Each structure stands twice: as structure tokens, then as C-alpha cells.
Amino acid sequence: MPEEPRPSEEPTVSAAGYKRIRDYGVVGNLHTGALVGIDGSVDWYCVPRFDSPSVFASILDTRKGGKFQIAPTGRFSSHQNYREETNVLQTTFQTTTGRAVLTDFMPCFMEKGKLRVLDEFHRLVECVSGEVMLRVTFQPRLNYSRGKTVLVKTSRGCYAKNAKHLLSLSSPSGLQVRREGAGQRIRLEEGRRASFFVEYGTARTKPASPYRTSTKLSKTLQYWKNWARHVKYEGPYRSHVVRSCLVLKLLQYAPTGAIVAAITTSLPECLGGTRNWDYRYSWVRDAAFSIWALTSVGVTGEALDYARWLVSLHKYSNERMQIMRTVTGDKVGPEYSLDHLEGYEGSRPVRLGNSAHAQLQLDIHGVLIDSLFFLHRVSGNTTKQVYETLVRPSADQVIEAWRKPDSGIWEMRGERKLFVESRMWCYIALDRAAKLARELGYHEDCSRWDPIKRRIKSEILTRGWSARKRAFTMTFDGDDLDAANLLMPLAKFLPAKHPKVESTIRRIMEELGSGDLVRRYSANDGLPGREGAFTVCSFWLVDCLARLGRVEDAERLMSQLLGRGNHLGLYSEEIDTETGEALGNFPQAYTHMGLINAAVRLKYARQRSSSKRYVSALSREVKGARKVSAAGDQPGSFGPGKDGIMQVPGRVGVG
């Protein structure tokens, strides 16, 4: 499990020099994040923001991308773990002569009641037994390796520069600087350590003492531990849930509250194919799903931050809701490719920007309003400003557009269609908006929304159902299956035990399932190559099985899926159904929110199942007691009274 490292292994690289996507850990500071390989190499780092140009990007091109590696000189095995419930990463190297531990973190901590974030990356390596010879390789390639990066040696290390960017490395003495990069060898004996500090935006290098790394490490550890204590989930999957919550928090841009879909761009959904997208932006859908997940385990601060951000964006604007924005709230730019980079394992193109920003995706309104409704139910934090700025305008946009074809949850890049999932969320948008309207006193809005809501549901039940497939389909009047329809019971559009929903779940398992994995859809999307299974769909299936009362099946599936995470409990977007390897951008918010919600639903289902068994056993005892009493052998009788265990647990989870 994440906090308990698996046995050491020798880092695996392909013939082209790429590590598996699953062989990375992630660190961050609520402004940006970096991927650190199990071999001690930082292969992806954009600074100062998630969507800034990269300074290390060898995960997208091993020759040109740039990296910063600290590792033993000879053969070694290694493992990674996080320091307790934090985002401070440790990589332990074992050699024939000794053992060393590399600690990676980006300082972020509370100071005088405010979050303090520094554009520093601290790398501390200590020999904990024997003696270890280490090689340090510092090869920055600024601005996605566009143009020339020049390295300049200083008395305390070196700095890299190009036309617009500066990056410094403060290091122990002995650093050798050449045109292709800087490096040195360091011999550490037991108890000795060396510190390296990467700082953005400055050419100044310093000795170790001004960085106060021990103090910053202690404060950063305390910050993450304190945050993790907000997670109220207690159950058999707690360590997985907490790790997933920490991932979602790590993907939040603190200055605005925006939540990015992932920290990477262009990690392929199909090796060698073109299904490579830039996920370093904040999608309304992904963020709202993350709000669901965090709120369901008692973490509401991030949801409020996100809602406040959206209010600030729309308070003085009549602009339609954008499906995605940059972390600062700007519109996402046009999509283009970096043709000089070969892409992960040769998977071109490497994309910046995302053309999906211009699509019509009607489901975002329902997902957003439902998350705000859930937050309101949990904490009562829906103000009139939120209603008037976000809820009412989104519902009114649904009234205007629900009959229009759109691009759907999967952001199809071909012809727009009448997606069933999109219309389902249109219904949810009007249903939740009307409930909020009644509670907040906006009764006149309900009269506009209720008739359309009923009409949408009627059309879904007729045109969205295929008698031939015995399932709800991807589009109106079609036959292709769509795993997104697993969201119907999760969003409480229809209960899982509704005959049509239960049949849909069964058909999705049969046609889209491959063991514990589930593909997104059966339709031809027009893109070359076959993508992997979409991991969150499997977690949605866990939730559905639990709602059907198939608790043991759900737990069995959950156990299999937990084994699909990497050595740290991190998940990518997809999984190759043949090899089991991670595919797509990493780590993926979608997948981690699915894990959290599935764990919460399973806990609820297990409690409910236990309660029902208790009631059933107690009922048998009551009947037996009544028979005994009637026979005159024992006076009186007993009943369930008001024992708390008999109460069916309240609504927990999403939808």
C-alpha cells in the first residue's frame, strides 16, 4: 500500500529508454507538480504553474526533454514510498555496498495563518547504511526544449537560461558543467547527506543553510498530515482513500481553487497512436466530480474554494459556462503540437492546449449543479450568490440547449450527437436546481424548469433505450453501449435496481468489460488505434454493484482494482487490457475520485447489509419468542426497540 513500500526492484526501461508510466511518484506544492521515477530521475516538471512550459520533460523525449537524476552509479534496486499521509516522496536505493534514501518535496506550509508556497524543489539524499556512490545528472531543457538552454557555472552550482526563463541548481561542491548538462559524483558514508535545490526564476545559487531545508521539510510534512486529518472516512480502504484525497489536493492550484485533470500532457492512451491530450487544465466536470469525492469524506474546504473561484469568474459576466479553463481562469488556447519531441515511446504528437475547450458538452451543467447541491446537503453552503451566479444560469443554459447534439463526456472530436449521458445530466441539472430554488425561495424558477425536466426524462426512457441491446445506449436511437451510463444510479437518475438500469449494467459488463477492466464505449470514434480500459469506469461499476446489493462482487472487484494502482497507490487515466500497463495522463483526478466514491459506497453498502442481516436475525428471534410466549413456556416478548444499529444509514456518497 502507499505508506508501506513494496519490495525493492530494479528500475525497468524500454529499449528507447522510457520507464513505465506506473514507475513514477508525484510531488507538488499546490502550484505545480513533478514526476519522480523509481530510478530517482525527475522526468517531468513544469514551473511555476501546472500549465507552464516544462524544464524537465524526458518522459516525452528521452534525448531532448531533459531530466534531473540522483541515483547510484552501478546496479541498484529501489522502492518508493510517501512519508506517512503526506505528499513527501522517498526513494530508497539498495546497492551491494550500502543503502541511501532520496527525499523529494516542494515546500508548502502554513505560516501566520496563510499558505506559503515556494518555487523550490528540494532533493535530499542520505546514506543510511554502508557506503553509496551517487551520480548526479542535471540536464534542464527550458521551454519544452524549444530553443537553446545555456548552463552557467557558479561557485555554488549552476543556472540554466534561455530567452525568457531561469532555473538554478544549488549543489555541493564538485559540480561539473558542460554544454549538454551538469553532473558530479558523490560518495556518501553512513550518516552523511547531500542536498540539492532547484529554484525557478533566479540565477542566484546559495549554500544549503539559507534554504533551511530541515525546517521546511518538517513544516511541509506537518501541512500534509494536518490536511489528511480532515478525511473522515474510516474503513477497510482508508489508506487508499487518503492517498487519493492527497492526489486530488495536490492537483489543486491554491491561488484560485482550480483543480487540474492531471499534471501531464500527451501521455498516450494508445502507444504509438495519436490519442495524446493536454490535461493540465481545469475541467468543470473533473473538478465537480472531485468535489463530490472530497465532500463525501468530509473535506469541504476545496469544494468551497472551487465554487468561490467559479463565482468570481462569472459574477460580472454573462458568458456561457466554459467546459475548461486555465488554472488562473483564462480561456484555454488553441491546440498545437511540439513536433521536435518524439512523445512517450514514440507516441506523437506532443500537444499543448486542448481543442475540446470549444466543444459543446451539456453534461457539465448537471455535474456542477449536482456537486453544489451535494455540498449544500452536507454543509449548507449554498449562498444566493452561488445560486444566482452559477446554478440559475447553468439551468437556463440547459433549457436553451438540451435538444442540441453535443460532444459528450468523452469529448468526441467528430460529429456532434444526441448523447444519452449528456441528456441525463441535463435532467439532473434541472432537478437539483429546482430543489435548491425551493430551499432558497426562488419558486418562480421551478415552474420554468420542472416541465422540461419531465420531458427530458421521458425522451431518455424511450429514445435512449435499445430493446435490441436491452440497455441504455450511447446516443438517442442508437445501439452502441456507453460506460458513462453507469452514472445513472450514481447520480440518482434511476435506481440501480430499476430493470432497465440493471440490464444496462449487465450489458456493459458483457460487452465493454474485460475482467475487472471496462472500456468507455463500443462506438467507432474515428481515431486511429485502440485505447485501453478507462479506469474510472471500473470504479463506477463497483458503485453500481454495491447499489444492486451485490456487495461481495463489488468488494471482489474493488480488491482487483486496488491492485491496479502503482507501488504508491497512484492511477493513470487508462490501463492496457492486454499488458496491464498504465496508459494516459498521470496521476489522473478522474480515477482517484472514482476510487474514493466507490470506497464510500462500499462502506455504506456493507453497513446496510449488516443492518439488514441484524434485522432479519432479530425478526426470527422475535417470531420465536412469540411462539414460546404463546405456548406459555415464557412470559412476555421482546422487540427491536430503538437500537441504533437498526437504522438504515443516511445517504453517503455522490449523486
Summary of the structure (lengths in Angstrom):
residues: 655
radius of gyration: 26.5
end to end distance: 28.8
largest distance: 99.5
contacts: 2366
relative contact order: 0.10
helix: 37%
strand: 22%
